[in-house]
Amino acid sequence: MNESKNFILTLDIGGTYIKYAIMDDAFNFYEHGKLRNMLGSNLTNFYLELRNLYAKVKPKYDLKKPNHDLIKS
């Protein structure tokens, strides 16, 4: 991957699925998918699903902590 890009893991947490995408700070998409939302079974399984997703994509895209200056109220 291009090291000069800032990659962001975006999440859409719905009732049935957690949809995700990897984007850069120019809003270009690089990868997307969906997981079964495990929140209905228990909070631990929900957390583990998100943690596993992060562990899967972090090395590929070198995810950084978000720049909260990009978030507008």
C-alpha positions in Angstrom: 0.0 0.0 0.0 1.0 3.6 -0.5 2.5 4.8 2.8 1.6 8.4 2.2 -2.1 7.7 2.4 -4.0 7.8 5.6 -6.4 4.9 5.7 -9.6 4.8 7.8 -11.7 1.8 8.9 -15.4 2.9 8.6 -18.2 1.0 10.2 -22.0 0.9 9.6 -23.4 -1.0 12.6 -26.9 -2.3 11.8 -29.2 -4.7 13.4 -28.2 -7.7 11.3 -24.8 -6.8 9.8 -21.8 -4.7 10.5 -20.7 -3.3 7.1 -17.2 -2.0 6.8 -15.0 -0.2 4.4 -11.4 0.9 4.2 -11.2 4.5 2.9 -8.5 7.1 2.6 -8.8 10.7 3.7 -9.8 11.6 0.1 -12.8 9.2 0.5 -11.5 6.6 -2.0 -12.6 3.0 -1.2 -10.1 0.2 -1.1 -11.9 -2.7 0.5 -15.4 -3.4 1.9 -17.5 -6.2 3.3 -19.9 -7.2 6.0 -20.0 -9.3 9.1 -22.9 -10.8 11.0 -23.7 -8.5 13.9 -23.2 -10.5 17.0 -24.5 -7.9 19.5 -27.7 -9.9 19.9 -25.8 -12.9 21.3 -23.7 -10.8 23.8 -21.5 -7.8 24.0 -18.3 -9.9 24.2 -19.0 -11.6 20.8 -19.7 -8.2 19.3 -16.5 -6.8 20.6 -14.5 -9.9 19.4 -16.0 -9.5 15.8 -14.8 -5.9 15.7 -11.4 -6.7 17.1 -10.9 -9.5 14.6 -11.9 -7.3 11.8 -9.4 -4.6 12.9 -6.7 -7.2 13.3 -7.4 -8.4 9.8 -7.2 -5.1 8.0 -4.6 -3.2 10.2 -1.5 -4.8 8.8 -2.6 -4.4 5.2 -3.5 -0.7 5.5 -1.4 0.4 8.4 -4.4 2.0 10.1 -3.7 5.0 12.3 -5.7 6.6 15.1 -8.3 9.0 13.5 -7.7 12.7 13.1 -10.6 14.1 15.0 -10.1 17.4 13.2 -11.9 15.7 10.3 -15.0 15.1 12.4 -17.4 18.1 12.2 -20.2 18.7 14.7 
